[in-house]
Amino acid sequence: MQNVKMPDIRVIARSSALSQMQVKEVFSFLPEVAYQLTCVESFGDRNKHISLMSHIDADFFTRELDDAVLNGNADVAVHSAKDLPCPLPGGLELYALFAAQDKTDALVSRNRLSLSRLPAGARVGTSSATRKAELLQLRPDVTVVSIRGTIEERLAQVDNGYIDALIVATCALKRLGLEGRITGILPFKTHALQGNLAVTGRKGEPELKAIFTRFDVRKTYGRVTLVGFGPGNPDLLTVGGDKALNDADVIFHDDLIDSAFLDKYRAEKIYVGKRKGKHSHSQDVINEELYRSAVSGRNTVRLKGGDPMIFAHGREEIDFLRSRLVETAVIPGISSAIALAAYTYIPLTHRGTSSSVAFVAGHPGNRAPIPNTDTIVYYMGGANIAAIAAGLIADGRDADTPAALVYNVSLPGQATYYSSLRELQFSAVKYPAPVLVVIGETVALESRRADRQNILVTGVTSEEYAGYGHIVHTPLIKIQKSGNTAMERFTTGKTDTPYDWIVFTSRYGVRYFHEWLNEAKPDTRSWANARIASTGKTTTAELNKYNIHPDMESATGSAEGLTAFFRENALTGQTILLPRSDRGLKYLSDTLEALGNKVTDMPVYTNTINPEAERVDLSRFDKIIFTSPSCVEAFVRLYGSLPERTLLTARGKTTANKLKTYIE
C-alpha cells in the first residue's frame, strides 16, 4: 500500500522576526511535519501609537490570526501564550501550550550599567504597567518611558539614546540570538505565561490537534474545582462536592468550614480564611496559591462557605486561573440565604406577599445598595445593622417593616431575633459569628408564630414594651426631681427674654417641669406663647396628659430629629428652654446653639445609677433594651461589659452611639 503524504500544515503568525522564530521553535519539536508559514500584521502591530499600559482589547495581537484560522485560510496559529484572549473566540481551541525555557525579565542598557548603577532620572523603557510598578519599587528615582515596537526597534531606542535602558523578556532576546545585549536579569515577578508558546486551531479537528497535544504541558497540570460547602452544616454538602474533596490532593478552605469534618479527606488542608479585619491570606495570594498548586500537578479544591459564586470571589479565582490556562470547574453550594429560609421557615418569596428577593452585601452599611425588591437579605451586615435600617427608612421603606437577624445559620448555635427597621436603626450587635439580616413582610409570617422573645428592659419603666415578648424589667437608673437649689434661678420671677420654644427630650422632663410649675408657681409669661417640641411618641404622650399637643415631634424619635427640624426650617435666633436631666448630653444644646439659637438648660430631674439594681442571667435574653446613654453606662458598670449573641437595642441615636462606643 502506497503511503499518502500528509499536506503541509498552514501556519499563520505575526510578521515580526520574533514571531517567525517562535514558529521555528514550535516545529523544532516536530521535524517530521512540513508547514507553510503566512505572516500578517495584527491590529496591535499596525497601531504602535496605542500604549500597552492603557486598556487594550484582549485580542489586540491575535485578532487577524484568529480570523484566518476560523475562515479556513490557515490551519493553526502560533502565539506568545500571554497574548491569548480569554476565553478564545468561539470555534477555536488551544491545541498545545509549550513549555517556557525562560520566564525572567532582562535589562538592556547603554554602557552596560546595572539597574542599581543607572543614574537618577535615567529613562527606562517598558511596555508593561506591571513592569513599571515593579521598577519604581526598586528605583523610584528613574523616569519610566512607555515604548512600543518590535524587539529590534526597542533596542534601537537604547542605541540612539532615546532611552537609557530597556526592560524586555529574556526569552525574546534568546530566541533572536541577542543574549549578548543582556546587562542583567531583573528580580521581577513576571507574567505566568511569559516564555510559553501556544498553538491554536479550529475545534473539531482531532487529527490536527493530536499532532501538537503530545507537547502540551497542561497534561501535567492538576484541575482546580471551586466547591460550595454551604452555610456550615456538613449535611448540606452536595454529593458532587464530597466527590471532589475525596479526589483532591489539596484543599484550600475558608473560615466557615468545620476543620474536624475535613479530617476525613486524605488531601492536604490549607487554611485561607478571611474575616472582617482578619485576613490570613489576601485574595491575590490565594489566587497565586491555587495556580501554583494546579501547575505542580495536584488536583486542587477551593472550598468555600455558602456558594462559590455568591459573595465569595469565585469569578475572580476563575478568571485568574483560566487566563493562565488552568482547567477549572464549579460545584455549587447552598447559599446562606437559602439555608436561612429553610432553617427559620421565613420564606424569601410568598404568594401575595413577596414576589422578588435580593441578596446584598451588607458592608459598608452606609453605602450598601438598596434594591427595589419585596424581600432583602443582607450578608455580612452584622456590624452595619443600624446603618442598613436607617438607609432603608430614608429610602422610603416603612419603619415598621419586619426584620430578623439570624446567626450561625444551620449550625447547632443558630439563633433568630425578630425586630423591625424602626428598632434596628438604633440597634447594635456584639457577635463574633456571621449574621444575616432578612427584611420584608415575609418575616412576619414566622415571627407571629415564633416563641415570644425574652427581653430585658433597663430603663425606669417597661410599660411601653408590653407585648414585645417576655419582659424582665431591671431598672439600672433612678430618676428623681431636682432639688430646690438647682431650680432656684428659675423661680425668681419673669426672665428678661421670653422663650420661643420649650423642647422636651423625655417624659421625665415633661413630668418634673410641670411639678416644678405647680410647686414654685413662677411668673409664666416668659413661656406662655412658646411653641412646644417633643423628641418622640413617649414624650408626646406625657405632654398629652397635661392637655399639651406639641407643635412638632421628632420624625426620628430622637434629638437628631429635633435638630434636623430646626436646620431644615432655618430656625435661627430662637430662644429655647430645655427642661432636662442633670446628666443630659450636651449634643442637643450645642447643636441648637451652633444654628444661631440661645439655649437655656433647665435641670428638672436627676439621673443616677440605681443602687438596688440586681444582676440577672444575661444568657436568658434575646434582646436588651437601653432607654438612655446612662442606662448603657450603668449596665457596663454592673456587668463589666456588653454581652455577645444578644440584640442590643437603643431608644434613639444618642443611646445607640453610646452602645457602639462600648462595642467598638
VEXDREN-2710 file (C-alpha; in Angstrom, 1 decimal):
% VEXDREN-2710
k/r/px/py/pz
1/MET/0.0/0.0/0.0
2/GLN/1.4/3.4/-1.0
3/ASN/1.9/5.9/1.8
4/VAL/-0.1/9.1/1.3
5/LYS/1.9/12.2/2.1
6/MET/0.2/14.5/4.6
7/PRO/-0.3/18.0/3.2
8/ASP/1.7/20.8/4.7
9/ILE/0.2/22.4/7.8
10/ARG/-0.8/26.0/7.0
11/VAL/0.6/28.2/9.8
12/ILE/-0.2/31.8/10.4
13/ALA/1.9/34.1/12.7
14/ARG/2.7/37.8/13.1
15/SER/5.2/39.3/10.8
16/SER/7.9/40.2/13.3
17/ALA/11.2/38.3/13.4
18/LEU/10.5/37.2/16.9
19/SER/7.1/35.7/15.9
20/GLN/8.8/33.8/13.0
21/MET/11.4/32.4/15.4
22/GLN/8.6/31.3/17.7
23/VAL/7.1/29.2/14.8
24/LYS/10.5/27.6/14.1
25/GLU/10.8/26.8/17.8
26/VAL/7.4/25.0/17.8
27/PHE/8.2/23.0/14.7
28/SER/11.6/22.1/16.0
29/PHE/9.7/19.6/18.2
30/LEU/8.0/18.3/15.0
31/PRO/10.9/17.7/12.5
32/GLU/8.7/15.2/10.6
33/VAL/5.9/17.8/10.0
34/ALA/6.1/20.1/7.0
35/TYR/4.4/23.5/7.2
36/GLN/3.8/26.6/5.2
37/LEU/4.0/29.9/7.0
38/THR/2.0/33.1/6.3
39/CYS/2.8/36.2/8.2
40/VAL/0.4/39.1/8.9
41/GLU/0.4/42.3/10.8
42/SER/-2.0/42.2/13.7
43/PHE/-4.1/45.2/14.8
44/GLY/-1.5/45.7/17.6
45/ASP/1.4/45.7/15.2
46/ARG/-0.2/48.3/12.9
47/ASN/-1.2/50.7/15.8
48/LYS/2.0/51.2/17.7
49/HIS/0.8/54.6/18.9
50/ILE/-1.5/52.8/21.3
51/SER/0.2/52.3/24.6
52/LEU/0.1/48.8/26.1
53/MET/-0.3/50.5/29.5
54/SER/-3.7/51.7/28.5
55/HIS/-6.8/49.5/28.4
56/ILE/-6.5/47.3/25.2
57/ASP/-8.8/44.7/23.8
58/ALA/-8.0/41.1/24.8
59/ASP/-7.3/40.1/21.1
60/PHE/-5.1/43.2/20.5
61/PHE/-2.3/40.9/19.0
62/THR/-4.3/37.9/17.9
63/ARG/-7.5/39.1/16.1
64/GLU/-6.3/38.7/12.5
65/LEU/-4.6/35.4/13.2
66/ASP/-7.8/34.0/14.8
67/ASP/-9.9/35.2/11.9
68/ALA/-7.6/33.4/9.4
69/VAL/-7.9/30.1/11.2
70/LEU/-11.7/30.4/11.7
71/ASN/-12.1/31.3/8.0
72/GLY/-10.1/28.3/6.8
73/ASN/-7.2/30.4/5.5
74/ALA/-4.9/28.8/8.0
75/ASP/-4.9/25.5/10.0
76/VAL/-3.1/26.7/13.1
77/ALA/-1.8/29.9/14.6
78/VAL/1.3/30.3/16.8
79/HIS/1.2/32.9/19.6
80/SER/3.0/34.1/22.6
81/ALA/0.8/32.5/25.2
82/LYS/0.4/35.6/27.3
83/ASP/-1.2/37.4/24.2
84/LEU/-4.1/34.9/24.0
85/PRO/-7.5/36.4/24.8
86/CYS/-9.5/34.6/27.5
87/PRO/-11.7/33.0/26.5
88/LEU/-10.7/32.2/23.0
89/PRO/-13.1/33.2/20.2
90/GLY/-15.9/30.7/19.6
91/GLY/-14.8/27.9/17.3
92/LEU/-11.2/27.9/18.4
93/GLU/-9.4/25.9/21.0
94/LEU/-5.9/25.7/22.4
95/TYR/-4.1/22.7/20.9
96/ALA/-1.0/22.9/23.0
97/LEU/0.9/25.1/25.5
98/PHE/4.6/24.6/25.0
99/ALA/7.0/24.7/28.0
100/ALA/8.8/28.0/28.6
101/GLN/12.6/28.0/28.5
102/ASP/13.0/31.2/30.4
103/LYS/10.4/33.4/32.3
104/THR/12.6/36.2/33.5
105/ASP/12.9/39.8/32.5
106/ALA/16.2/41.3/31.4
107/LEU/17.7/44.7/31.5
108/VAL/19.4/46.1/28.4
109/SER/21.3/49.4/29.0
110/ARG/23.8/51.7/27.3
111/ASN/27.3/51.3/28.7
112/ARG/26.0/48.0/30.3
113/LEU/25.0/49.8/33.6
114/SER/23.1/47.6/36.0
115/LEU/19.8/48.7/37.4
116/SER/21.4/49.9/40.7
117/ARG/24.0/51.9/38.8
118/LEU/21.6/53.8/36.5
119/PRO/21.8/57.5/37.3
120/ALA/18.8/59.2/38.9
121/GLY/16.4/60.4/36.2
122/ALA/17.5/57.7/33.8
123/ARG/14.9/57.0/31.1
124/VAL/13.9/53.3/31.3
125/GLY/11.6/51.9/28.6
126/THR/8.9/49.3/29.0
127/SER/5.5/48.5/27.5
128/SER/4.1/46.9/30.7
129/ALA/2.3/48.7/33.6
130/THR/3.3/45.8/35.8
131/ARG/6.9/46.2/34.9
132/LYS/6.7/49.9/35.5
133/ALA/5.3/49.4/39.0
134/GLU/8.0/46.8/39.9
135/LEU/10.7/49.1/38.5
136/LEU/9.6/52.1/40.5
137/GLN/9.5/50.0/43.7
138/LEU/13.3/49.4/43.3
139/ARG/14.2/52.7/41.6
140/PRO/11.6/55.4/42.3
141/ASP/14.1/58.0/41.0
142/VAL/14.1/56.8/37.4
143/THR/11.8/58.0/34.6
144/VAL/9.7/55.3/33.0
145/VAL/9.0/55.7/29.3
146/SER/6.2/53.8/27.6
147/ILE/7.6/52.3/24.3
148/ARG/6.2/50.1/21.6
149/GLY/7.6/48.2/18.6
150/THR/9.5/45.0/17.7
151/ILE/12.4/43.9/19.9
152/GLU/14.8/45.3/17.3
153/GLU/13.0/48.7/17.3
154/ARG/13.1/48.8/21.1
155/LEU/16.8/48.0/21.2
156/ALA/17.4/50.8/18.6
157/GLN/15.9/53.3/21.1
158/VAL/18.6/52.3/23.6
159/ASP/21.3/52.6/20.9
160/ASN/20.2/56.0/19.6
161/GLY/19.9/57.5/23.1
162/TYR/16.1/57.9/23.3
163/ILE/16.1/55.8/26.4
164/ASP/19.0/54.8/28.7
165/ALA/17.8/51.3/29.4
166/LEU/15.1/48.8/28.3
167/ILE/13.2/46.1/30.2
168/VAL/12.4/43.1/27.9
169/ALA/11.5/39.4/28.2
170/THR/14.7/37.3/28.4
171/CYS/13.2/34.6/26.2
172/ALA/12.7/37.1/23.4
173/LEU/16.4/38.1/23.3
174/LYS/17.4/34.4/23.4
175/ARG/15.1/33.4/20.6
176/LEU/16.6/36.2/18.4
177/GLY/20.2/35.3/19.4
178/LEU/20.6/38.5/21.2
179/GLU/21.7/37.2/24.6
180/GLY/24.8/39.3/24.3
181/ARG/22.7/42.5/24.8
182/ILE/21.6/41.4/28.3
183/THR/23.0/43.6/31.0
184/GLY/21.4/41.7/33.8
185/ILE/18.4/39.6/34.9
186/LEU/15.8/41.5/36.9
187/PRO/14.2/40.3/40.2
188/PHE/10.7/40.9/38.8
189/LYS/7.6/38.7/39.1
190/THR/6.7/38.1/35.5
191/HIS/3.5/37.0/33.8
192/ALA/2.7/33.4/34.5
193/LEU/2.7/32.6/30.7
194/GLN/5.8/34.6/29.8
195/GLY/8.0/32.5/27.6
196/ASN/5.3/29.9/26.8
197/LEU/4.2/29.4/23.1
198/ALA/0.7/28.5/22.2
199/VAL/-0.8/26.7/19.2
200/THR/-4.5/27.3/18.5
201/GLY/-6.7/25.7/15.9
202/ARG/-10.3/25.1/15.0
203/LYS/-12.5/22.9/17.2
204/GLY/-13.5/19.5/15.6
205/GLU/-10.1/18.8/14.1
206/PRO/-8.9/15.8/16.2
207/GLU/-6.2/14.6/13.9
208/LEU/-4.6/18.0/13.5
209/LYS/-4.9/18.7/17.2
210/ALA/-3.2/15.3/18.1
211/ILE/0.0/16.4/16.3
212/PHE/0.6/19.1/18.9
213/THR/-1.1/17.9/22.1
214/ARG/1.7/15.4/22.9
215/PHE/3.8/18.5/23.8
216/ASP/1.1/20.3/25.8
217/VAL/2.4/21.0/29.3
218/ARG/-1.1/21.3/30.6
219/LYS/-1.3/17.5/30.6
220/THR/0.8/17.6/33.8
221/TYR/-1.4/20.3/35.4
222/GLY/-4.0/19.5/38.1
223/ARG/-7.5/20.8/37.9
224/VAL/-9.0/23.4/40.3
225/THR/-12.5/22.9/41.5
226/LEU/-14.5/25.5/43.4
227/VAL/-16.8/23.8/45.8
228/GLY/-19.6/25.3/47.9
229/PHE/-19.7/23.9/51.4
230/GLY/-23.0/25.5/52.3
231/PRO/-23.6/27.7/55.4
232/GLY/-21.6/25.4/57.8
233/ASN/-23.7/22.3/58.4
234/PRO/-21.8/19.4/56.8
235/ASP/-25.1/17.7/56.0
236/LEU/-25.7/20.4/53.3
237/LEU/-22.5/19.5/51.3
238/THR/-23.6/18.1/47.9
239/VAL/-22.7/14.7/46.6
240/GLY/-20.6/16.3/43.9
241/GLY/-18.8/18.4/46.5
242/ASP/-18.0/15.3/48.6
243/LYS/-16.6/13.5/45.5
244/ALA/-14.4/16.4/44.6
245/LEU/-13.0/16.5/48.1
246/ASN/-12.3/12.8/48.0
247/ASP/-10.4/13.2/44.8
248/ALA/-8.4/16.3/45.9
249/ASP/-4.7/16.4/46.6
250/VAL/-5.0/19.7/48.4
251/ILE/-8.0/21.6/49.9
252/PHE/-7.8/25.4/50.4
253/HIS/-10.6/26.1/52.9
254/ASP/-12.0/29.3/54.4
255/ASP/-13.4/30.3/57.8
256/LEU/-16.8/28.8/57.7
257/ILE/-15.7/25.2/57.3
258/ASP/-15.6/22.7/60.1
259/SER/-12.0/21.7/60.1
260/ALA/-12.8/18.5/62.0
261/PHE/-15.1/17.4/59.3
262/LEU/-12.3/17.8/56.7
263/ASP/-10.2/15.3/58.6
264/LYS/-12.0/12.5/56.7
265/TYR/-10.3/13.6/53.4
266/ARG/-6.8/12.5/52.6
267/ALA/-5.8/15.8/51.0
268/GLU/-3.5/18.4/52.5
269/LYS/-5.6/21.1/54.1
270/ILE/-4.6/24.8/53.8
271/TYR/-6.5/27.5/55.7
272/VAL/-7.0/30.7/53.8
273/GLY/-9.9/32.2/55.8
274/LYS/-10.9/35.8/55.7
275/ARG/-13.0/37.7/58.3
276/LYS/-13.6/41.4/58.8
277/GLY/-10.2/42.8/59.8
278/LYS/-8.5/39.3/59.9
279/HIS/-7.4/38.0/56.6
280/SER/-5.0/35.1/56.8
281/HIS/-4.3/35.5/53.1
282/SER/-5.1/38.2/50.6
283/GLN/-7.2/37.3/47.6
284/ASP/-4.2/37.9/45.3
285/VAL/-2.2/35.4/47.4
286/ILE/-5.0/32.8/47.3
287/ASN/-5.2/33.1/43.5
288/GLU/-1.4/32.5/43.2
289/GLU/-1.5/29.6/45.6
290/LEU/-4.3/27.9/43.6
291/TYR/-2.4/28.4/40.4
292/ARG/0.9/27.0/41.8
293/SER/-0.9/24.0/43.2
294/ALA/-2.5/23.2/39.8
295/VAL/0.7/23.7/37.8
296/SER/2.5/21.4/40.2
297/GLY/0.1/18.7/39.1
298/ARG/-2.2/18.5/42.1
299/ASN/-5.9/18.2/41.9
300/THR/-7.0/21.3/43.9
301/VAL/-10.2/22.1/45.7
302/ARG/-11.1/25.7/46.7
303/LEU/-13.7/25.0/49.4
304/LYS/-15.9/28.0/50.2
305/GLY/-18.7/28.6/52.7
306/GLY/-22.1/29.0/51.0
307/ASP/-21.9/29.1/47.2
308/PRO/-18.7/29.9/45.4
309/MET/-20.5/32.4/43.1
310/ILE/-22.3/34.4/45.8
311/PHE/-20.2/36.9/47.7
312/ALA/-17.3/34.5/47.5
313/HIS/-14.7/35.8/45.0
314/GLY/-15.5/32.8/42.8
315/ARG/-15.4/34.6/39.5
316/GLU/-12.1/36.3/40.4
317/GLU/-10.5/33.0/41.0
318/ILE/-11.9/31.5/37.8
319/ASP/-10.7/34.4/35.7
320/PHE/-7.3/34.3/37.2
321/LEU/-6.9/30.5/36.6
322/ARG/-8.5/30.5/33.1
323/SER/-6.3/33.3/32.0
324/ARG/-3.4/31.1/32.9
325/LEU/-4.9/28.1/31.0
326/VAL/-5.7/26.1/34.1
327/GLU/-8.8/23.9/33.9
328/THR/-11.5/25.0/36.4
329/ALA/-14.9/23.7/37.5
330/VAL/-17.5/24.9/40.0
331/ILE/-19.7/22.7/42.2
332/PRO/-22.5/24.9/43.7
333/GLY/-23.3/25.0/47.4
334/ILE/-26.3/26.1/49.4
335/SER/-26.0/29.8/49.9
336/SER/-26.7/31.1/53.4
337/ALA/-29.8/33.0/52.4
338/ILE/-31.4/29.8/51.0
339/ALA/-30.4/27.9/54.2
340/LEU/-31.9/30.7/56.3
341/ALA/-35.3/30.3/54.6
342/ALA/-35.2/26.5/55.3
343/TYR/-34.0/26.7/58.9
344/THR/-36.1/29.6/60.1
345/TYR/-39.3/28.9/57.9
346/ILE/-39.1/32.5/56.7
347/PRO/-39.9/32.3/53.0
348/LEU/-37.9/34.6/50.7
349/THR/-40.9/34.8/48.4
350/HIS/-44.6/34.1/49.2
351/ARG/-47.7/34.3/47.1
352/GLY/-49.5/37.6/47.8
353/THR/-46.6/38.9/50.0
354/SER/-43.3/38.8/48.1
355/SER/-42.5/38.1/44.5
356/SER/-38.9/39.3/44.5
357/VAL/-35.8/38.9/46.6
358/ALA/-32.3/40.5/46.6
359/PHE/-29.1/39.3/48.1
360/VAL/-27.0/42.3/49.2
361/ALA/-23.5/42.7/50.7
362/GLY/-24.1/44.5/54.0
363/HIS/-20.7/46.2/54.2
364/PRO/-20.2/49.0/54.4
365/GLY/-23.7/49.6/55.7
366/ASN/-23.9/53.3/55.0
367/ARG/-23.3/52.6/51.3
368/ALA/-25.0/49.2/50.9
369/PRO/-27.2/49.1/47.9
370/ILE/-31.0/49.5/48.4
371/PRO/-32.8/47.2/46.0
372/ASN/-36.4/47.7/45.0
373/THR/-37.5/44.2/46.0
374/ASP/-40.0/42.8/48.4
375/THR/-37.5/40.8/50.5
376/ILE/-33.9/41.7/51.1
377/VAL/-31.2/39.5/52.6
378/TYR/-28.1/41.3/53.7
379/TYR/-24.9/39.2/54.0
380/MET/-22.0/40.3/56.3
381/GLY/-24.2/43.0/57.8
382/GLY/-23.7/42.4/61.5
383/ALA/-21.5/45.4/62.1
384/ASN/-23.8/47.7/60.0
385/ILE/-27.3/46.8/61.1
386/ALA/-28.2/50.3/62.2
387/ALA/-26.9/52.0/59.1
388/ILE/-28.7/49.5/56.8
389/ALA/-32.0/50.0/58.6
390/ALA/-31.6/53.8/58.6
391/GLY/-30.8/53.8/54.9
392/LEU/-33.9/51.7/54.1
393/ILE/-36.1/54.1/56.1
394/ALA/-34.6/57.1/54.4
395/ASP/-35.2/55.5/51.1
396/GLY/-38.9/55.2/51.9
397/ARG/-39.4/51.8/53.5
398/ASP/-42.0/51.6/56.2
399/ALA/-40.2/51.9/59.5
400/ASP/-42.4/49.1/60.9
401/THR/-41.2/46.6/58.2
402/PRO/-40.4/43.3/59.9
403/ALA/-36.8/42.1/60.1
404/ALA/-34.9/39.2/61.5
405/LEU/-31.3/38.6/62.4
406/VAL/-30.1/35.1/62.1
407/TYR/-26.8/33.9/63.5
408/ASN/-24.9/30.7/62.6
409/VAL/-27.5/29.5/60.1
410/SER/-27.9/25.7/60.0
411/LEU/-25.5/25.2/63.0
412/PRO/-26.4/24.0/66.5
413/GLY/-25.9/27.5/67.9
414/GLN/-28.3/29.1/65.4
415/ALA/-30.4/31.9/66.8
416/THR/-33.1/34.1/65.3
417/TYR/-34.1/37.5/66.6
418/TYR/-37.1/39.4/65.4
419/SER/-37.2/43.1/65.1
420/SER/-38.2/46.0/62.8
421/LEU/-36.5/48.6/60.8
422/ARG/-37.6/51.2/63.4
423/GLU/-35.8/49.3/66.1
424/LEU/-32.8/48.2/64.1
425/GLN/-31.8/51.7/63.2
426/PHE/-30.8/52.1/66.8
427/SER/-29.5/48.6/67.4
428/ALA/-26.1/47.0/67.6
429/VAL/-24.7/43.5/68.0
430/LYS/-21.6/42.3/69.7
431/TYR/-21.3/39.0/68.0
432/PRO/-18.2/37.2/66.6
433/ALA/-20.1/34.8/64.2
434/PRO/-21.6/35.5/60.8
435/VAL/-25.0/37.2/60.8
436/LEU/-27.7/37.5/58.1
437/VAL/-30.3/40.2/58.1
438/VAL/-33.6/39.4/56.3
439/ILE/-36.0/42.3/55.8
440/GLY/-39.5/42.2/54.4
441/GLU/-43.2/41.3/55.1
442/THR/-42.5/37.6/54.8
443/VAL/-40.6/37.8/58.2
444/ALA/-43.9/38.4/59.9
445/LEU/-45.2/35.0/58.6
446/GLU/-42.9/33.3/61.1
447/SER/-42.4/36.0/63.8
448/ARG/-46.2/35.8/64.6
449/ARG/-45.9/32.1/65.2
450/ALA/-42.5/32.0/66.9
451/ASP/-42.0/31.8/70.6
452/ARG/-42.0/35.2/72.2
453/GLN/-38.6/36.6/72.8
454/ASN/-37.1/37.2/76.3
455/ILE/-36.4/40.9/76.6
456/LEU/-34.5/42.7/79.3
457/VAL/-35.6/46.4/79.8
458/THR/-33.0/48.5/81.7
459/GLY/-34.8/51.9/81.8
460/VAL/-37.0/53.3/84.6
461/THR/-40.3/51.8/83.2
462/SER/-41.2/49.0/81.0
463/GLU/-44.9/49.6/80.2
464/GLU/-44.4/50.7/76.7
465/TYR/-42.7/47.4/75.8
466/ALA/-45.7/45.3/76.9
467/GLY/-46.5/42.9/74.1
468/TYR/-42.9/42.8/72.7
469/GLY/-42.2/39.5/74.4
470/HIS/-41.5/38.1/77.8
471/ILE/-40.4/41.3/79.6
472/VAL/-38.0/41.3/82.6
473/HIS/-37.6/44.8/84.0
474/THR/-34.4/45.7/86.0
475/PRO/-34.2/49.5/86.2
476/LEU/-30.5/50.4/86.2
477/ILE/-31.0/54.1/86.8
478/LYS/-33.1/56.2/89.2
479/ILE/-35.0/59.3/88.2
480/GLN/-35.8/62.0/90.8
481/LYS/-36.9/65.6/90.7
482/SER/-34.1/68.1/91.0
483/GLY/-33.7/69.8/94.4
484/ASN/-34.6/73.4/95.1
485/THR/-31.1/74.6/94.8
486/ALA/-30.8/73.5/91.2
487/MET/-34.1/75.2/90.4
488/GLU/-33.6/78.4/92.3
489/ARG/-32.6/80.6/89.3
490/PHE/-35.8/79.7/87.6
491/THR/-38.1/80.8/90.4
492/THR/-37.0/84.4/90.7
493/GLY/-39.8/85.7/88.5
494/LYS/-40.1/86.8/84.9
495/THR/-37.0/86.4/82.8
496/ASP/-35.7/89.2/80.6
497/THR/-36.4/87.4/77.4
498/PRO/-39.5/85.3/76.5
499/TYR/-38.9/81.8/75.2
500/ASP/-39.8/81.0/71.6
501/TRP/-39.5/77.2/72.2
502/ILE/-39.7/74.7/75.0
503/VAL/-38.0/71.5/73.9
504/PHE/-38.8/68.3/75.9
505/THR/-36.5/65.4/75.4
506/SER/-38.2/62.8/77.7
507/ARG/-41.3/62.0/79.6
508/TYR/-39.5/62.9/82.8
509/GLY/-38.6/66.3/81.5
510/VAL/-42.3/66.9/80.9
511/ARG/-43.4/65.5/84.3
512/TYR/-40.9/67.2/86.5
513/PHE/-41.2/70.5/84.7
514/HIS/-44.9/70.6/85.4
515/GLU/-44.3/69.5/89.0
516/TRP/-42.0/72.5/89.4
517/LEU/-44.6/74.8/87.8
518/ASN/-47.2/73.6/90.3
519/GLU/-44.9/74.0/93.3
520/ALA/-42.9/77.1/92.5
521/LYS/-45.7/78.9/90.7
522/PRO/-43.2/81.2/88.8
523/ASP/-44.3/84.0/86.5
524/THR/-45.1/82.1/83.4
525/ARG/-45.3/85.0/81.0
526/SER/-41.8/84.2/79.7
527/TRP/-43.1/80.9/78.1
528/ALA/-46.8/81.5/77.8
529/ASN/-46.5/81.8/74.0
530/ALA/-43.7/79.4/73.5
531/ARG/-44.0/76.6/70.9
532/ILE/-43.5/73.1/72.1
533/ALA/-41.2/70.4/70.6
534/SER/-41.1/66.7/71.5
535/THR/-38.4/64.1/70.9
536/GLY/-40.9/61.3/70.2
537/LYS/-44.1/59.5/70.9
538/THR/-43.4/58.7/74.5
539/THR/-42.6/62.3/75.3
540/THR/-45.7/63.5/73.3
541/ALA/-47.9/61.0/75.2
542/GLU/-46.7/62.6/78.5
543/LEU/-47.4/66.1/77.2
544/ASN/-50.9/65.0/76.2
545/LYS/-51.6/64.2/79.9
546/TYR/-51.3/67.9/80.5
547/ASN/-53.5/68.8/77.5
548/ILE/-50.5/69.9/75.6
549/HIS/-50.1/69.0/71.9
550/PRO/-46.6/69.7/70.7
551/ASP/-46.1/71.9/67.6
552/MET/-43.5/69.4/66.3
553/GLU/-42.5/65.9/67.1
554/SER/-39.1/64.5/66.1
555/ALA/-39.5/62.3/63.0
556/THR/-36.8/60.0/64.2
557/GLY/-37.8/59.7/67.8
558/SER/-34.5/61.2/68.9
559/ALA/-32.7/64.5/69.4
560/GLU/-31.3/64.3/65.9
561/GLY/-34.8/64.7/64.5
562/LEU/-35.2/67.9/66.5
563/THR/-32.0/69.4/65.3
564/ALA/-32.9/68.4/61.7
565/PHE/-36.2/70.2/62.1
566/PHE/-34.5/73.4/63.2
567/ARG/-31.9/73.2/60.4
568/GLU/-34.4/72.4/57.6
569/ASN/-36.7/75.2/58.7
570/ALA/-33.9/77.7/59.1
571/LEU/-34.9/78.4/62.6
572/THR/-32.2/80.6/64.0
573/GLY/-32.1/83.4/66.6
574/GLN/-34.6/81.5/68.7
575/THR/-34.7/81.4/72.5
576/ILE/-35.1/77.9/73.7
577/LEU/-35.8/76.4/77.1
578/LEU/-34.6/72.8/77.5
579/PRO/-36.0/71.0/80.6
580/ARG/-33.8/68.0/81.1
581/SER/-31.7/65.7/83.2
582/ASP/-28.8/67.0/85.2
583/ARG/-26.7/64.5/83.2
584/GLY/-28.2/65.3/79.8
585/LEU/-25.7/65.1/77.0
586/LYS/-24.7/68.5/75.5
587/TYR/-25.3/67.3/72.0
588/LEU/-28.7/68.9/71.6
589/SER/-27.8/72.2/73.3
590/ASP/-24.6/72.6/71.4
591/THR/-26.2/71.8/68.0
592/LEU/-29.1/74.2/68.5
593/GLU/-26.7/76.9/69.6
594/ALA/-24.5/76.2/66.6
595/LEU/-27.5/77.0/64.4
596/GLY/-27.6/80.5/66.0
597/ASN/-30.1/80.0/68.8
598/LYS/-29.8/80.7/72.5
599/VAL/-30.4/77.7/74.7
600/THR/-31.2/77.6/78.4
601/ASP/-30.6/74.3/80.1
602/MET/-33.1/73.7/82.9
603/PRO/-32.2/70.6/85.1
604/VAL/-35.6/69.4/86.3
605/TYR/-34.6/65.9/87.3
606/THR/-31.5/63.9/88.3
607/ASN/-30.4/60.6/86.7
608/THR/-28.3/58.4/89.0
609/ILE/-27.3/54.7/89.0
610/ASN/-29.9/52.6/90.8
611/PRO/-28.0/51.3/93.9
612/GLU/-30.6/48.5/94.3
613/ALA/-30.1/47.1/90.7
614/GLU/-29.5/43.3/90.7
615/ARG/-27.6/41.3/88.2
616/VAL/-29.6/38.7/86.2
617/ASP/-28.5/35.8/84.0
618/LEU/-28.0/37.6/80.6
619/SER/-27.9/34.3/78.7
620/ARG/-31.6/34.1/79.1
621/PHE/-32.3/37.1/76.9
622/ASP/-32.6/37.5/73.2
623/LYS/-32.8/41.3/73.4
624/ILE/-31.7/44.1/75.8
625/ILE/-33.4/47.5/75.5
626/PHE/-31.5/50.6/76.6
627/THR/-33.5/53.8/77.0
628/SER/-30.7/56.3/77.6
629/PRO/-26.9/56.6/77.5
630/SER/-26.9/56.5/81.3
631/CYS/-28.6/53.0/81.1
632/VAL/-25.7/51.8/78.9
633/GLU/-23.1/53.2/81.4
634/ALA/-24.9/51.7/84.4
635/PHE/-25.2/48.3/82.6
636/VAL/-21.4/48.2/81.9
637/ARG/-20.7/49.3/85.4
638/LEU/-22.9/46.4/86.8
639/TYR/-21.9/43.7/84.4
640/GLY/-18.4/44.7/83.2
641/SER/-19.2/44.6/79.5
642/LEU/-21.9/44.2/77.0
643/PRO/-23.0/40.6/76.2
644/GLU/-22.4/38.8/73.0
645/ARG/-25.1/36.9/71.0
646/THR/-27.7/39.4/72.0
647/LEU/-29.5/42.1/70.1
648/LEU/-28.8/45.4/71.9
649/THR/-31.5/48.0/71.1
650/ALA/-31.4/51.7/72.0
651/ARG/-34.2/54.2/72.1
652/GLY/-32.7/56.9/69.9
653/LYS/-29.5/57.6/68.1
654/THR/-27.6/59.1/71.0
655/THR/-28.1/56.0/73.1
656/ALA/-27.2/53.9/70.1
657/ASN/-23.9/55.8/69.7
658/LYS/-23.1/55.1/73.3
659/LEU/-23.7/51.4/72.7
660/LYS/-21.3/51.5/69.7
661/THR/-18.5/53.1/71.8
662/TYR/-18.6/50.1/74.2
663/ILE/-18.9/47.5/71.4
664/GLU/-16.0/49.0/69.4
END
